[in-house]
Amino acid sequence: MEKSKIIPYGRQDITKDDIESVVKVLRSDFLTQGPAVPLFEQKLCDYTGAKYAVAVNSCTSALHIACLVLDLGPGDILWTSPITFVASANCALYCGASVDFVDIEPDTALMSVEKLKEKLEYAAKEGKLPKIVIPVHFAGQPCDMKEIHTLSQQYGFKIIEDAAHAIGAKYQSQPVGNCRYSDITAFSFHPVKIITTGEGGVAMTNSLLLAEKMRLLRSHGVTRDPVKMQNKPDGSWYYEQISLGFNYRMTDIQAALGNSQLKRLDQYVSYRNKIAELYNEQFKNTTIKPLVKKSERTSACHLYVIRVANNKARKALFSKLLDIGVKTNVHYIPVIKQPYYQNMGYKIEQFPVTNAYYQNTLSIPLYYGLSNVDQELVISSIKKLLNK
């Protein structure tokens, strides 16, 4: 096989309408703190069914302020999945809290509800229950949120859905992000995600109190609302910093791109699911094992993950595909394998399913615009290389 062009594992789709939407903002009076961000937030509420949206400059920022408004702090513990990007765990450390992990299901790579139950039972006896649990909707498939919510009522923890991969996904036929079974849901709009704002994220919630707190935190802790001020305003220019916040705002330029992209969200998810279905069909009678989709869940298909025989086979496949122009990736190196976390005492052996999963997983190309010809090349190349 000869290398003819590069097929990435994921990429953005930018149209003429997207460009025109951004240019319109560039020609307007507001590049930031204008009307495009509130419009984007309202459209996200309309789409998901959540009452409030707080747009920020990254999903990491959304996770951080979500933890803060749920009062996570020193002495508290946050639990999440070890198969995720480091941001899902780092947000606990930003707040001065500690973090622990719950092992995954072997067939989905999602947080295992059974392992969560076992860990909660033990933690209750030890007096070390989590204040927050962050289930990660890995690869675009929602976790079993109803069961996790039931456990939250029993053990008293709050829930933040890390839905960085899952805008456009559905759980029990309802859009992810409606916060039916969680306090806050965080989405990502990074370029390889389902829709993009360049960089960007949002925190969805049904609580007005949480939404107002997050809005304050994303903008330095500064308010111009006289009702919230401690002192009488000196004039219409007056503002007060009433808490310690951050500069986590999304710009109108980013929101304009998001507003345009959001119109095609369902189209993107449908296209991605068709790609995944073809992969499933073509790999059916091979040694390749894709992740399993559960009932009552519609994946946004952010990633298509395959598992091969072992790490040696994975490394060889990764290199040989790259040689012919097919880029793949690994999602993820477990957080607990990172030196920073290992220096804190975490050991991968404590999470056997995660350890086994990491040895043979590979994400292959899946994105809107991946042609039938390119997908067939990916499929035939993988089959040929694994049969050697």
C-alpha positions as CSV (number, residue, x, y, z in Angstrom):
1,M,0.0,0.0,0.0
2,E,1.3,3.4,-0.9
3,K,0.9,6.6,1.1
4,S,-1.3,8.9,-1.0
5,K,-2.8,11.3,1.5
6,I,-3.4,11.8,5.2
7,I,-6.6,10.5,6.8
8,P,-6.8,11.9,10.4
9,Y,-8.5,10.1,13.2
10,G,-10.7,13.2,13.7
11,R,-11.2,16.7,12.4
12,Q,-13.5,19.7,12.3
13,D,-16.0,20.5,9.5
14,I,-16.1,24.3,8.6
15,T,-18.6,25.6,6.1
16,K,-19.1,28.8,4.2
17,D,-22.0,29.6,6.7
18,D,-19.6,29.1,9.6
19,I,-17.1,31.5,8.1
20,E,-19.8,34.1,7.4
21,S,-21.2,33.9,10.9
22,V,-17.7,34.6,12.4
23,V,-17.0,37.4,9.9
24,K,-20.4,39.0,10.8
25,V,-19.2,39.2,14.5
26,L,-15.8,40.5,13.4
27,R,-17.6,43.4,11.6
28,S,-19.9,44.1,14.6
29,D,-19.3,46.2,17.7
30,F,-18.8,43.2,20.0
31,L,-16.0,40.7,19.7
32,T,-16.7,39.6,23.3
33,Q,-19.4,40.0,25.9
34,G,-21.9,40.8,23.1
35,P,-25.1,39.0,22.0
36,A,-23.6,35.9,20.4
37,V,-22.8,34.1,23.6
38,P,-26.3,34.4,25.2
39,L,-27.7,33.3,21.9
40,F,-25.5,30.2,21.9
41,E,-26.4,29.5,25.5
42,Q,-30.1,29.7,24.7
43,K,-29.8,27.4,21.7
44,L,-28.0,24.9,23.8
45,C,-30.8,25.0,26.4
46,D,-33.4,24.6,23.6
47,Y,-31.5,21.6,22.2
48,T,-30.8,19.7,25.5
49,G,-33.9,20.7,27.5
50,A,-31.7,22.1,30.4
51,K,-32.8,25.4,31.9
52,Y,-29.5,27.2,32.0
53,A,-26.2,27.2,30.1
54,V,-23.0,28.9,31.1
55,A,-20.6,29.1,28.1
56,V,-16.8,29.2,28.9
57,N,-13.5,29.0,27.1
58,S,-13.0,25.3,27.6
59,C,-14.6,22.2,29.0
60,T,-11.8,22.2,31.6
61,S,-13.0,25.6,32.8
62,A,-16.6,24.2,32.9
63,L,-15.5,21.3,35.0
64,H,-13.5,23.6,37.3
65,I,-16.3,26.1,38.0
66,A,-18.8,23.2,38.3
67,C,-16.8,21.7,41.1
68,L,-16.4,25.1,42.8
69,V,-20.2,25.9,42.8
70,L,-20.8,22.4,44.3
71,D,-18.5,23.5,47.1
72,L,-15.7,21.0,46.5
73,G,-12.7,22.0,48.5
74,P,-9.9,20.8,50.9
75,G,-10.8,17.6,52.7
76,D,-13.3,16.6,50.0
77,I,-13.0,13.7,47.5
78,L,-14.0,13.6,43.8
79,W,-14.3,10.3,42.0
80,T,-14.1,9.9,38.2
81,S,-13.1,7.4,35.5
82,P,-9.4,6.6,34.9
83,I,-10.2,6.4,31.1
84,T,-10.5,10.0,30.3
85,F,-8.4,13.1,29.6
86,V,-6.6,14.4,32.7
87,A,-9.0,17.4,33.0
88,S,-11.7,15.2,34.5
89,A,-9.4,14.6,37.5
90,N,-7.4,17.8,37.6
91,C,-10.6,19.8,38.3
92,A,-10.6,18.3,41.8
93,L,-7.0,19.2,42.4
94,Y,-7.7,22.8,41.3
95,C,-10.2,23.1,44.2
96,G,-7.7,21.7,46.8
97,A,-9.7,18.4,47.0
98,S,-8.4,14.9,46.4
99,V,-9.3,12.6,43.6
100,D,-9.9,8.8,43.3
101,F,-11.1,6.6,40.4
102,V,-13.7,4.0,39.7
103,D,-12.8,1.1,37.3
104,I,-14.5,0.8,34.0
105,E,-16.7,-1.8,32.2
106,P,-14.7,-4.0,29.9
107,D,-17.1,-3.8,27.0
108,T,-17.8,0.0,27.0
109,A,-14.9,1.6,28.8
110,L,-17.5,3.6,30.8
111,M,-17.5,3.9,34.6
112,S,-18.7,0.6,36.0
113,V,-21.8,1.0,38.1
114,E,-21.0,-2.3,39.9
115,K,-17.5,-1.1,40.8
116,L,-19.0,2.2,41.9
117,K,-21.5,0.4,44.2
118,E,-18.7,-1.7,45.7
119,K,-16.4,1.3,46.2
120,L,-19.2,3.4,47.8
121,E,-20.1,0.6,50.2
122,Y,-16.5,0.4,51.3
123,A,-16.1,4.2,51.5
124,A,-19.2,4.5,53.6
125,K,-17.6,2.2,56.2
126,E,-14.3,4.1,56.1
127,G,-16.0,7.5,56.3
128,K,-14.5,8.5,52.9
129,L,-17.4,9.0,50.6
130,P,-17.0,11.3,47.6
131,K,-18.6,14.7,47.5
132,I,-18.8,14.6,43.7
133,V,-18.7,11.8,41.1
134,I,-17.9,12.6,37.5
135,P,-19.1,9.9,35.1
136,V,-17.4,10.3,31.7
137,H,-19.5,9.7,28.6
138,F,-16.5,8.1,26.9
139,A,-16.4,8.0,23.0
140,G,-19.9,9.7,22.9
141,Q,-21.9,6.9,24.7
142,P,-23.7,8.0,27.9
143,C,-23.0,6.2,31.2
144,D,-25.9,4.5,33.1
145,M,-27.0,7.8,34.6
146,K,-30.2,6.6,36.2
147,E,-28.3,4.0,38.3
148,I,-25.6,6.5,39.2
149,H,-28.2,9.0,40.2
150,T,-29.9,6.4,42.4
151,L,-26.6,5.8,44.2
152,S,-26.2,9.5,44.6
153,Q,-29.4,9.7,46.5
154,Q,-28.4,6.8,48.7
155,Y,-24.8,8.1,49.5
156,G,-25.3,11.9,49.2
157,F,-22.8,12.8,46.4
158,K,-23.3,15.4,43.7
159,I,-23.0,14.5,40.0
160,I,-21.2,16.3,37.2
161,E,-21.5,14.6,33.8
162,D,-18.3,14.9,31.7
163,A,-20.0,14.9,28.3
164,A,-17.0,16.4,26.4
165,H,-17.6,13.6,23.9
166,A,-21.3,13.4,24.0
167,I,-23.2,16.5,22.7
168,G,-25.9,15.1,20.5
169,A,-26.1,11.8,22.3
170,K,-29.2,10.5,24.0
171,Y,-30.0,8.5,27.1
172,Q,-33.4,7.0,27.5
173,S,-34.4,8.8,24.3
174,Q,-33.6,12.2,25.9
175,P,-30.7,14.5,25.0
176,V,-27.5,14.3,27.1
177,G,-27.2,17.7,28.8
178,N,-30.7,17.9,30.2
179,C,-29.3,17.2,33.7
180,R,-32.2,14.9,34.6
181,Y,-29.8,12.7,36.5
182,S,-27.1,15.2,37.4
183,D,-26.4,18.6,38.9
184,I,-24.3,19.9,36.0
185,T,-23.3,18.6,32.6
186,A,-20.1,19.8,30.8
187,F,-19.7,19.8,27.0
188,S,-16.5,20.5,25.0
189,F,-16.3,22.3,21.6
190,H,-12.7,21.5,20.8
191,P,-12.1,21.0,17.0
192,V,-12.1,17.2,17.1
193,K,-15.4,17.1,19.0
194,I,-18.9,16.8,17.5
195,I,-19.3,20.6,17.0
196,T,-16.6,23.2,17.6
197,T,-16.1,26.8,18.7
198,G,-12.4,26.5,18.1
199,E,-11.8,26.1,21.9
200,G,-14.7,26.3,24.2
201,G,-17.1,24.6,26.6
202,V,-20.3,25.0,28.5
203,A,-21.8,24.0,31.8
204,M,-25.5,23.0,31.7
205,T,-27.7,22.9,34.8
206,N,-31.3,23.2,35.9
207,S,-30.4,25.2,39.0
208,L,-30.6,29.0,38.7
209,L,-28.4,29.3,41.8
210,L,-25.7,27.2,40.3
211,A,-25.9,29.0,37.0
212,E,-25.6,32.4,38.6
213,K,-22.6,31.3,40.7
214,M,-20.9,29.9,37.6
215,R,-21.6,33.0,35.6
216,L,-19.9,35.0,38.3
217,L,-16.9,32.7,38.5
218,R,-16.3,32.8,34.7
219,S,-15.9,36.6,34.8
220,H,-13.5,37.4,37.6
221,G,-16.1,37.2,40.3
222,V,-17.2,40.7,39.2
223,T,-20.9,41.8,39.1
224,R,-22.6,44.9,37.7
225,D,-25.9,43.9,39.2
226,P,-26.8,46.4,42.0
227,V,-28.8,43.8,43.8
228,K,-25.7,41.7,44.4
229,M,-23.5,44.5,45.4
230,Q,-22.4,45.2,49.0
231,N,-22.1,49.0,48.5
232,K,-24.3,51.6,46.8
233,P,-23.1,52.1,43.2
234,D,-21.1,55.3,42.6
235,G,-22.7,55.5,39.2
236,S,-23.7,53.5,36.1
237,W,-20.1,52.6,35.5
238,Y,-19.8,50.9,38.9
239,Y,-18.9,47.2,39.4
240,E,-17.8,45.1,42.3
241,Q,-15.8,41.9,42.7
242,I,-17.7,39.9,45.2
243,S,-15.9,36.5,44.9
244,L,-12.6,35.2,43.5
245,G,-13.3,34.3,39.9
246,F,-11.5,33.7,36.7
247,N,-11.3,34.9,33.1
248,Y,-13.1,31.9,31.6
249,R,-15.4,33.8,29.2
250,M,-16.2,32.5,25.7
251,T,-15.8,35.2,23.0
252,D,-18.6,36.2,20.6
253,I,-16.3,35.0,17.8
254,Q,-16.3,31.5,19.2
255,A,-20.0,31.6,20.0
256,A,-20.8,32.7,16.4
257,L,-19.1,29.6,15.1
258,G,-20.9,27.5,17.7
259,N,-24.3,29.0,16.7
260,S,-23.7,28.1,13.1
261,Q,-22.3,24.6,13.9
262,L,-25.2,23.8,16.2
263,K,-27.6,23.9,13.2
264,R,-25.9,20.7,11.9
265,L,-25.4,18.8,15.1
266,D,-28.0,16.1,14.4
267,Q,-26.6,15.8,10.9
268,Y,-23.1,15.3,12.3
269,V,-24.3,12.7,14.8
270,S,-26.2,10.7,12.2
271,Y,-23.2,10.7,9.8
272,R,-20.9,9.5,12.6
273,N,-23.3,6.7,13.5
274,K,-23.4,5.5,9.9
275,I,-19.6,5.4,9.9
276,A,-19.6,3.4,13.1
277,E,-22.3,1.0,11.8
278,L,-20.1,0.2,8.7
279,Y,-17.1,-0.4,10.9
280,N,-19.2,-2.7,13.1
281,E,-20.4,-4.7,10.1
282,Q,-16.9,-5.0,8.5
283,F,-15.2,-6.1,11.8
284,K,-18.0,-8.5,12.8
285,N,-16.2,-11.7,11.8
286,T,-12.7,-10.6,12.7
287,T,-10.6,-10.6,15.9
288,I,-11.1,-6.9,16.2
289,K,-13.4,-6.0,19.1
290,P,-15.2,-2.6,19.0
291,L,-16.8,-1.0,22.1
292,V,-20.3,-2.2,22.8
293,K,-23.3,0.1,22.6
294,K,-25.9,-0.3,25.3
295,S,-29.6,-0.2,25.0
296,E,-31.5,3.0,25.7
297,R,-28.5,5.0,24.6
298,T,-27.7,6.8,21.4
299,S,-24.0,7.6,21.1
300,A,-22.7,10.8,19.6
301,C,-19.9,8.6,18.1
302,H,-17.1,10.9,19.0
303,L,-14.6,8.1,18.8
304,Y,-14.5,4.6,17.2
305,V,-12.3,2.5,19.4
306,I,-11.1,-1.0,18.5
307,R,-9.3,-3.5,20.6
308,V,-6.7,-5.8,19.1
309,A,-4.8,-8.8,20.6
310,N,-2.2,-7.0,22.7
311,N,0.1,-4.0,23.0
312,K,2.6,-5.5,20.5
313,A,-0.1,-5.8,17.9
314,R,-1.4,-2.3,18.7
315,K,2.0,-0.7,18.3
316,A,2.6,-2.4,15.0
317,L,-0.8,-1.5,13.7
318,F,-0.4,2.2,14.8
319,S,3.0,2.5,13.0
320,K,2.0,0.7,9.9
321,L,-1.2,2.7,9.4
322,L,0.7,5.9,9.9
323,D,3.2,4.8,7.2
324,I,0.3,4.7,4.7
325,G,-1.2,8.0,5.8
326,V,-3.9,6.7,8.3
327,K,-3.6,8.5,11.6
328,T,-4.9,6.7,14.7
329,N,-4.7,7.6,18.4
330,V,-5.0,6.1,21.8
331,H,-7.9,7.2,24.1
332,Y,-6.7,7.3,26.7
333,I,-3.5,6.8,28.5
334,P,-5.2,6.2,32.0
335,V,-4.9,9.2,34.2
336,I,-3.4,7.0,36.9
337,K,-0.5,6.1,34.6
338,Q,0.6,9.8,34.3
339,P,3.8,10.6,36.3
340,Y,2.0,13.4,38.2
341,Y,-0.6,10.9,39.5
342,Q,1.8,8.1,40.0
343,N,3.9,10.4,42.2
344,M,0.8,10.8,44.3
345,G,0.7,7.1,44.9
346,Y,-1.8,5.8,42.4
347,K,-1.1,2.4,40.8
348,I,-2.6,1.1,37.6
349,E,-2.7,-2.4,39.1
350,Q,-5.5,-1.2,41.4
351,F,-7.7,-0.9,38.4
352,P,-7.4,-4.2,36.5
353,V,-10.0,-3.6,33.8
354,T,-8.5,-0.2,33.0
355,N,-5.1,-1.7,32.9
356,A,-6.2,-4.5,30.5
357,Y,-8.1,-2.0,28.3
358,Y,-5.1,0.3,27.8
359,Q,-3.0,-2.6,26.5
360,N,-4.8,-3.0,23.2
361,T,-7.0,0.0,22.5
362,L,-6.8,2.1,19.4
363,S,-9.0,4.9,18.0
364,I,-9.4,4.8,14.2
365,P,-10.7,7.6,11.9
366,L,-14.2,8.8,12.6
367,Y,-15.4,12.3,11.6
368,Y,-17.9,14.1,9.5
369,G,-16.7,14.1,5.9
370,L,-14.9,10.8,6.1
371,S,-15.6,9.4,2.6
372,N,-16.7,5.9,1.8
373,V,-13.5,5.4,-0.1
374,D,-11.3,6.6,2.7
375,Q,-13.2,4.4,5.3
376,E,-12.9,1.4,3.0
377,L,-9.1,2.0,2.9
378,V,-9.0,2.2,6.6
379,I,-10.9,-1.1,7.0
380,S,-9.0,-3.0,4.3
381,S,-5.7,-1.8,5.7
382,I,-6.5,-2.8,9.2
383,K,-7.7,-6.3,8.1
384,K,-4.7,-6.8,5.9
385,L,-2.2,-5.7,8.5
386,L,-3.7,-7.8,11.3
387,N,-3.8,-10.9,9.1
388,K,0.0,-10.7,8.4
